[in-house]
Amino acid sequence: MIETSDEQKILLTNLRRVVKDKIEPIAGETDIKGTFNWDVVSLFWDLGLLQIMLPEAYGGWPHNPCHTLCLSIEEISKACASSALLLVIQAVGSFPLISAANQQQKEKYFPRISRGRELMAYLVSEPGAGSDVQAILCTARRSNGSYVLNGRKVFATNGSVAGLYSVLAKTGEKELSFFVVERNQDGITIGKVEDKCGFRGSNTSEVILEDVVVSQENLLGKQGDGFTIAMADFDMSRPAVAALALGIAEGATQYALVGHSRRSNTIRT
Ligand SMILES: Cc1cc2nc3c(=O)[nH]c(=O)nc-3n(C[C@H](O)[C@H](O)[C@H](O)COP(=O)(O)OP(=O)(O)OC[C@H]3O[C@@H](n4cnc5c(N)ncnc54)[C@H](O)[C@@H]3O)c2cc1C
């Protein structure tokens, strides 16, 4: 078991207060309306929560960032799963950059995320490809030193609110590669925004890529590294998703035991 550091304890104390004052009171309404709440996003940027996984120079958490991410997600999801999912997908969407970007890409994109407060989205799933990542059909065809992306991505969390996408595409018959792509680029349209049963305050949409031209400088890692990066990203994010489920279960248990108005901020003392 990993010990919670003094810095993490301070973060969690502050977070419990913020969750109680700012997140919990609006969680029910967020769920009913199914609207994306930019105020919560701003609040999380202010608290440094959407930067946790970035390198320290860009506002990231210096020690055990994955552990800090999980603790924060658990705490938030006790009150609002949609808000906690913001942290999960910011980490998942940034991971291809964090793990595979070259120095030039880091200097270009990390300030945009950290200081520019741009949300990330992770465009992997497609109508015929979920668990089986290799089954994607989205292609990235080389043309005059650039790549031309075509495909249809589904279930993209932050799909219509993120500034930057990490996109997985086929660069060969059995070869996958990741690209960093700007949402406002020509050829990108937002399809259906999902009206979900849960996580209703989280934005989940289709993203359609039609002849989206990106430079070779948008390729993350080497051509063909995509599958390895995607699997490493899942390894990073599985504990975060588990923390999300744990927090939801803890919140639900507390709600069942003492009801909404008297819900304490943690049942794990
Ligand atoms: C709220 C929400 C947000 C999401 N956000 C994103 C996102 O930001 N980016 C993104 O790319 N995707 C996202 N997804 C998609 C998600 O990653 C996929 O739903 C997930 O990968 C499962 O894929 P699938 O739905 O196609 O199910 P399938 O892959 O078809 O799986 C269906 C069932 O079959 C089981 N199964 C699959 N393969 C096997 C096997 N070989 N052996 C035994 N059992 C198997 C699975 O465990 C599951 O129970 C999101 C989904 C939801 C619901």
The ligand as a MOL file (V3000), in Angstrom:
LIG
                    3D

  0  0  0     0  0            999 V3000
M  V30 BEGIN CTAB
M  V30 COUNTS 53 58 0 0 0
M  V30 BEGIN ATOM
M  V30 1 C -19.0900 7.2630 -20.8910 0
M  V30 2 C -18.0810 6.7110 -21.8550 0
M  V30 3 C -16.9730 7.4640 -22.1790 0
M  V30 4 C -16.0440 6.9630 -23.0990 0
M  V30 5 N -14.9700 7.7410 -23.4280 0
M  V30 6 C -14.1160 7.3200 -24.3950 0
M  V30 7 C -13.0500 8.1640 -24.8480 0
M  V30 8 O -12.8390 9.2810 -24.3420 0
M  V30 9 N -12.2780 7.7160 -25.8550 0
M  V30 10 C -12.4550 6.4950 -26.4280 0
M  V30 11 O -11.7050 6.1680 -27.3340 0
M  V30 12 N -13.4510 5.6780 -26.0310 0
M  V30 13 C -14.2800 6.0510 -25.0260 0
M  V30 14 N -15.3110 5.2240 -24.6200 0
M  V30 15 C -15.4780 3.9290 -25.2590 0
M  V30 16 C -14.9630 2.8180 -24.3970 0
M  V30 17 O -13.5660 2.8670 -24.3600 0
M  V30 18 C -15.5030 1.5350 -24.9950 0
M  V30 19 O -16.8950 1.5020 -24.7260 0
M  V30 20 C -14.8170 0.3310 -24.4420 0
M  V30 21 O -13.5260 0.2670 -24.9730 0
M  V30 22 C -15.5730 -0.9550 -24.7460 0
M  V30 23 O -15.7620 -1.0430 -26.1080 0
M  V30 24 P -17.2200 -1.4270 -26.7120 0
M  V30 25 O -18.2320 -0.5250 -26.0960 0
M  V30 26 O -17.0790 -1.4490 -28.2040 0
M  V30 27 O -17.4890 -2.8700 -26.1650 0
M  V30 28 P -16.9190 -4.2360 -26.7190 0
M  V30 29 O -15.4580 -4.1010 -26.9990 0
M  V30 30 O -17.7840 -4.6840 -27.8670 0
M  V30 31 O -17.1440 -5.1850 -25.4830 0
M  V30 32 C -18.4530 -5.6200 -25.1300 0
M  V30 33 C -18.3300 -6.6700 -24.0540 0
M  V30 34 O -17.5840 -7.8040 -24.5400 0
M  V30 35 C -16.4550 -8.0550 -23.7040 0
M  V30 36 N -15.3130 -8.4540 -24.5450 0
M  V30 37 C -14.7410 -7.7260 -25.5320 0
M  V30 38 N -13.7430 -8.4090 -26.0990 0
M  V30 39 C -13.6750 -9.5860 -25.4470 0
M  V30 40 C -12.8430 -10.7450 -25.5740 0
M  V30 41 N -11.8740 -10.8010 -26.4880 0
M  V30 42 N -13.0510 -11.7690 -24.7440 0
M  V30 43 C -14.0290 -11.7370 -23.8110 0
M  V30 44 N -14.8640 -10.6700 -23.6620 0
M  V30 45 C -14.6830 -9.6260 -24.4630 0
M  V30 46 C -16.1750 -6.7320 -22.9870 0
M  V30 47 O -15.5330 -6.9320 -21.7340 0
M  V30 48 C -17.5850 -6.1820 -22.8070 0
M  V30 49 O -18.1860 -6.7340 -21.6670 0
M  V30 50 C -16.2300 5.6770 -23.6930 0
M  V30 51 C -17.3520 4.9140 -23.3430 0
M  V30 52 C -18.2700 5.4130 -22.4530 0
M  V30 53 C -19.4550 4.5660 -22.1170 0
M  V30 END ATOM
M  V30 BEGIN BOND
M  V30 1 1 1 2
M  V30 2 1 2 3
M  V30 3 2 2 52
M  V30 4 2 3 4
M  V30 5 1 4 5
M  V30 6 1 4 50
M  V30 7 2 5 6
M  V30 8 1 6 7
M  V30 9 1 6 13
M  V30 10 2 7 8
M  V30 11 1 7 9
M  V30 12 1 9 10
M  V30 13 2 10 11
M  V30 14 1 10 12
M  V30 15 2 12 13
M  V30 16 1 13 14
M  V30 17 1 14 15
M  V30 18 1 14 50
M  V30 19 1 15 16
M  V30 20 1 16 17
M  V30 21 1 16 18
M  V30 22 1 18 19
M  V30 23 1 18 20
M  V30 24 1 20 21
M  V30 25 1 20 22
M  V30 26 1 22 23
M  V30 27 1 23 24
M  V30 28 2 24 25
M  V30 29 1 24 26
M  V30 30 1 24 27
M  V30 31 1 27 28
M  V30 32 2 28 29
M  V30 33 1 28 30
M  V30 34 1 28 31
M  V30 35 1 31 32
M  V30 36 1 32 33
M  V30 37 1 33 34
M  V30 38 1 33 48
M  V30 39 1 34 35
M  V30 40 1 35 36
M  V30 41 1 35 46
M  V30 42 1 36 37
M  V30 43 1 36 45
M  V30 44 2 37 38
M  V30 45 1 38 39
M  V30 46 1 39 40
M  V30 47 2 39 45
M  V30 48 1 40 41
M  V30 49 2 40 42
M  V30 50 1 42 43
M  V30 51 2 43 44
M  V30 52 1 44 45
M  V30 53 1 46 47
M  V30 54 1 46 48
M  V30 55 1 48 49
M  V30 56 2 50 51
M  V30 57 1 51 52
M  V30 58 1 52 53
M  V30 END BOND
M  V30 END CTAB
M  END
